[in-house]
Amino acid sequence: MDCCRNKKNIFTVIMDGFKRKGRDGGEEAAGKKKLVLVGTPNVGKSVIFNQLTGSYVTVSNYPGTTVEISRGTGRIGGDVYEVIDTPGMYSLVPITEEERVTRTLLLEEEPDIVVHVADAKNLERMLSLTLQLKEAGLPVILVVNMMDEAEKIGRKVDIDRLSRILDIPVVGTAAALHRGLDDFKRKVADYDRRRAA
């Protein structure tokens, strides 16, 4: 007899946890919305974070851990966002303490927008996380970053087609060159408005 037949797999348990939290997209009492940046290491999350928040940033350990989280404030459209830069993660099923912290933050802090930053040069390997975030019912925007580096090696990414296939907003950026960030902010504001309607 299969002892695991009636048990849920770990990914299903994680998804149930996200869905039980009840995501109403409401603002925090302080009037700030939450935008959380996620993605694997070295995809440009911190560059985007710095460009959204400027110099007013707090770096602290996530409660009960030695894992650092950066928090700042930025204005997108007419709204003020708390912007959170999370440790690198490859999956919602955590292996490292950093991944566990990021998953906990997504589950407990109920972000208004989750921005998955992916490397345009290695996009196919990164889309599994996008799909997991979407499956979890999180409000996801995909940022395909380092478009300039992808172009140099002859890679082209059809952003509009990718958005249609994934059924989420997708934007192409070269954040280190400040390219695509205005479009990114527009998509965040539009997506947030559509979800609130």
C-alpha positions, 0 to 999 in steps of 0.5 A: 500500500502506498503510504503517500497516496492520500497525502498532498505533495509539498508544492500543493501544500505551499499553494494552499497556504498562499490561497488561504491567506486571502489576497485582497490587494488592499493597502497597508495601514501606512498607505503604502502598497508592497512591491516584492522583487524576486528572482535568481541571483545576479539577474539585476534585482538590486539594480531595479531596487536601487532605481525604484527607491533611490538612497532611502533604504533599510537593510536588516535581517528577516526576523528570526534569521541571518538573511538580509532583506532590503526595503525602500520606498518608491513612487510609481504612478500616483502610489507610494510602494514599499519596495522589497529586494529578496534573496535569490530563489530558484523555486517556491519549494525552498532548499536554502535558508534564503529561499525559505525566507523569500517564500515566507515573505511572499506568504506572510506579507501579502504583496500587491505586486510580485516582480519576477526579474529574469535574465534574458540570456537564460530565460527558458530556465527561469520561467518555471519560477514565473509559473510557480508564482502565477500558480500560487495566485500571486500578482506577478509581473515578469521583467526580462532584464539584461535585454542588451546582453541578450541582443549582443549574443543574438538572442531575441525575446518577443515580449508581447508574445510572451505576455500573451502566452503567460497571461501576465504583464511582461516588460523587457529592460536593461536596468543597468542602462536605465532602459525599459524602466519607464515602461516597467513603472507604467505596467506596474501602475496599470496592472495594480489599477486593473486588479483593484477594479 
